[in-house]
Amino acid sequence: MTPQPERRRVASRFARTDLANERRAPHEELTKGEWFQSDDFTPPSSGYSSPQHNILTMSPSSNPKVGLFHRHVKNPLLTAADWPYPVNTVFNAGATLLQDGRTLLLCRVEDHRGHSHLCAARSKNGVDGWEIDPQPTMMPDPDEYPEELWGIEDPRITFVPELGKYAITYTAFSVGGPCVSLALTEDFQVFERYGDIMPPEDKDAALLPHRIGNYWALIHRPVSAQGAHIWISYSPDLRHWGSHRMILEARRGAWWDAGKIGLSPPPIETPRGWLCLYHGVRRTAAGSLYRLGMALFDLQKPEECILRGNSWIFGPEEPYERYGDVDNVVFPCGYTLAPDGDTLRLYYGGADTCIALATASVRKLLEWLDQNGKPTVKTVE
Ligand code: BMA
């Protein structure tokens, strides 16, 4: 592929010259009305004058205007320029709320070899004032865990009340391909590694926060001759896994989620069921497009899909999502819930280069699924 220096410059320049940010002191409070960009937001016109600008505002990926998610005006929240040590990119962060109310992001950090490790960033408001660990928080440990040879990526965090610990499921990049690894922690300083719990090729995994019956449940995305679909597996002890079932199939043909899907952040437990945001990958002549869709699963039988939406609900539109190391990617690995119990704060990687935030109302997501979802998991539609 031809290198695209102009595009890269646009992305990094936008990251540094967001006018809304520049007018404010770093920790100045935003008023409520200022918090989020509407879906019709146009990038600041004085930021750059590249011809790309017109293309960006006319992006066909703006459709459909579902309007469920609102981007934060301070996006991108974190980039490599914020890091206390030299790195290539920061993206695809797991997220959780700590006991003291701070937001913790466990960020995927790619070094200049192309290998990833994890690094924690903590913030009081989940938007700015990030305190980033001065050194990598969790490095690959290929001597003890050979499957981590080429790095660790894309963590998802689940707080597990029964254990009083956070479960981190992450991708270990092994010689045999990506596989799912698990580690437990109480403080994001000391990690109890379980090693690889799903063999390659498998990724995009998250643990449900409590047992279903007597068993822990893991949602993940193995790749087999059947394709790249979302599965669930059960375990009595977090080490031995079985009762594997496919729960959501990638569609085929022209669909936005044809060929390859995967769980994005951990499932959201609602009274109506487990609400799952998943990514769908559309392969095009210009590369892959990563967008988000939604499905709801039964609370007691999470292998049963109750509703699945047809259209994507969030896709790459802004420059920091469209241009980066991998263009046209929005990739959430974590969320937190605001104190109102309804506002979802979704943290996502933009173009494999930065970390951004968008919010949505869980109630409205469910309403949208009621109106637009179908209780079916058909292979061919
Ligand atoms: C997926 C994962 C993600 C990445 C995405 C786009 O397969 O590897 O980490 O963000 O591709 O490159």
Residues whose N, C-alpha, C, O or C-beta is under 5 A from the ligand:
A	BS01	BMA	D154 V326 V329 F331 D352
